[in-house]
Amino acid sequence: MKILDKYILKKYFTTFIFTLMILIPIAVAIDVTEKIGKFLEHPNLGISEIISNYYIPFIINYGNTFMPLALFISTILFTSKLASNTEIIAIHSSGIPYKRFIRPYLIGAVMLGFISLIANHFLLHISNKTFEAFDETYLRKIKKTKTFVNNVNLQLTENDIIYFKNFNFTNYNGNNFSYQHFDGLDLKYILIAKNIKWNKKDATFTLTNYKKRWLKAKNDSIESGKKLDTIFNFFPKDLLYVDYLAIEMPSQELYKHIEESEDRGVKNLNKYKVELYSRTTLPVSSIILTIIAVSLASRKRRGGIGINLAIGVSLMFLYVFFMKVTEVLGASATYNPLFMVWIPNILFGLIALYLYINAKR
């Protein structure tokens, strides 16, 4: 690695860390002022628990989410400083082309993007789970956790479907249960029960007031009874589909959950898909935003750093706006979540390409 690469990479990382060290304390201070009243409502809640179970996950999640934006601002700041000191002119005058000049920026962006990618897919769900548990226990007046669901249909396999009129997650009791087995389009077997209870100890189900019916070509066979212990290919948690569970799963588990849910006939899993896809798009945006920042700031302007920073901040807010809008649209049932999540990167990738070609000229 040459002197130019080391010089730019050093400024790239130090300015980025400095920017994060400014943004994160501001975010924490704002959050403390909003939450201090709720913390004081719980006299048994200690400062150490608040820091370890709330603010450490808060800082990790905040830092990862806003990493591309902090990187964007920091790149504009130190590149504009290089330009104002005519260092970039000196670099080009020595015969180094723009393509070579931007290489250390891309190396730094790829390194940070890779770290973010690994964290998003394999590590952040741990801090998310801690943060959500604390938030659920101490901060929310309306609890997110569902204790009761109605009219649940679940496809266990290609030929097996179950139905609940309702199910209570507090005591694991359900009412008006039915299990249907098909051979193609033909119904072959049906099991219904007035009540069903899941036994957590041995993962079995107890049916009361049940009736079995085998559908045959001529005469159906019927069996009934008061109590039946059996097993099924599902757990009570499979009946619960809420979007906040997605952030608490590692990507492999989340992907498997989406596949199994689709096989079981669960509709509109787009919130889960948006969470999965955004774990990749966010690190990729680091490279795109870095190219935009360098292309904007590498030319010396009359207004100096202020003009570059104003343009950069405007683009940053546009990116955040598009990112949030497309995430909301992608989570709805009418749009393709993969396409919607990638739209901001596609649009700003085109902007980055245009600015790079223009800056190169």
Beta strands, then each sheet from edge to edge (+ up, - down):
strand 1: 148-155
strand 2: 160-168
strand 3: 173-183
strand 4: 186-199
strand 5: 204-214
strand 6: 221-230
sheet 1: 1+ 2- 3+ 4- 5+ 6-
end
